[in-house]
Amino acid sequence: MTTLSANPLPSGYATVAEAPAIVVTGPTATGKTHLAVVLARLFHGEILSVDSRQVYRGLDLGTGKDLAEYSEDGPAVPYHLIDVADPSERFDLYRFLELARVCLVDMHRRGATPILCGGTPLYLLALLNGYAMEGGEPDRQLRTELAGRSTVELISILRAIAPPELVARTDLTQNRRIIRAIEIARSLTDRPAPPPLSNTLILAPQFTRAEVRERIAVRLDARLDAGLIDEVRALHNQNGMTWERLDWLGLEYRFIARYLQGLLTYQEMHDSLLAHIRQFAKRQDGWFRKFEREGHHIHWIPQGDIATAQALAHDFLTATPHQS
């Protein structure tokens, strides 16, 4: 296995948009963090988390931060945009893009290789395609106007005005989430978009659907055993998170909150959560097909094989074609 001990970034890149960046993405429960950390160690890299929930402090097990992995087998790998917001505050795409671009400029200045790691499609595509989107404050008048609309009507409104990535990421089963997405779509700015990241290598660990389903089940049980229920309980009891806010923070927090309220038995919570995470993983297939239709070539790495990923990264960073 070949390694690059020195800074591998080619010279002559005037802007961050032109400089090489590696993306590690893909379906849930496929080992993205592990692969990103290994590549960061090999190629003088720092990890930029592209995850809409890992930005929140205290959401650790439920979002899969796996921070211990950053310190295994050597000095800690630097990471960015993890634990940068309180879970009670709103963190949206606009804020993510602002912070991400600051991080990318800083890494570029210091000669570090950016390793973008995560599976939030809207955030990742916004960086790759150069979106300029405002998050927008809550629009009380709009919410009042839309309150009586059916789910079908709200989805129709959203699809008429929103980027496809925003629609894909929105939970279309909950009216309040659809209305929030409409608010975000209405607040699109007309300022010029920043340049897209034009020099990226996109890697994604690949497993069969059956393997992903099994990995999800194993991971869920491991997180429950590690104290995920206690994490959600503490967010409510000690951090003052409302049940409604926990519901907004994703599947793990939604179903465990319902269990803690006595609305579900443990087994009902476990089985419902497992089924919904598996459904989410299935929907991700459509998101990544869209990536490829838009011209973002994904190198699918069978079984997340480190040697294959390393060879691709080495050739990319040294600007030599990979011989497959």
Buried (B, 14 or more C-beta within 10 A) or exposed (E): EEEBEEBBBEEEEEEBBEBBBBBBBBBBBBBBBBBBBBBBBBBBBBBBBBBBBBBBEBBBBBBBBBEEBBEEEEEEBBBBBBBBBEBEEEBBBBBBBEBBBEBBEBBBEEEBBBBBBBBBBBBBBBBBBBBBBBBBEEBEEBBEEBEEBEEEEBBEBBBEBBBBBBBBBBBBEBBBBBBBBBBBBBBBEEEEEBEBBEBBBBBBBBBEEEEBBEBBBEBBEEBBEEEBBEBBBEBBEEEEBEBEBBBBBBBBBBBBBBBBEEEBEEEEBBEBBBEBBBEBBEEBEEBBEBBEEEEBEBBBBEEBEBEBBBBBBBBBBEEEEEEE
